[in-house]
Amino acid sequence: MTRIIVGISGASGIVLAQKAVRKLIAMDHDVCLVMTQAACCTTVYELDIPCRGPEVFCDLSFTAEERKAITTYHIQDFGAPIASGSYPAYGMLVVPCSMTTLAAVACGIADNLLRRACDVSLKERRPLVLVPREAPLSELHLQNMLTVARLGGVIVPPVPAWYMKPKTLSDAEDFIVGKALEALKLDNVDYPRWKSG
């Protein structure tokens, strides 16, 4: 069983986080979950889930069985284990990743727990995958992505694979989540893949 940190920032695409957490649990991983207040607002808007605080998303979105594999942390809890490099986490996924969070990670700004956990992942050379959600991308956004990539992070834009001929939006989301988890270099990531011929 591997411990994966999942950060959820306030960009559009909260369903990708929801699906990623469920997929990680199905793959028998423990999940450390931290989300920003803006992510709570996006959750209310996009998923129609009432949200009363940064850790409530987990309690309201997942089954009782799924919650057993999730530990939630408040966004300002700098005493949380995931704020330390000595905590044995395998890696971290930020999905969706806002441009504000991307910029903070690129500059080493660790002013909340999500950003601190990203900073820890980079300094400890652990897998860090960001799923940035914005369009169009400015030169500054692209520069920040390049900076994070040069620091060892992996950028996985939420781009559908039309060649897979998805029938529904959910099919496209499943592909994006699979690509993001594969970028963490986890074993046995099962998702639709290209098959020639």
Secondary structure, 3 states (H helix, E strand, C coil): CCEEEEEECCCCCHHHHHHHHHHHHHCCCEEEEEECHHHHHHHHHHHCCCCCCCCHHHHHHCCHHHHCCEEEECCCCCCCHHHCCCCCCCEEEEEEECHHHHHHHHHCCCCCHHHHHHHHHHHCCCCEEEEECCCCCCHHHHHHHHHHHHHCCEECCCCCCHHHCCCCHHHHHHHHHHHHHHHCCCCCCCCCCCCCC
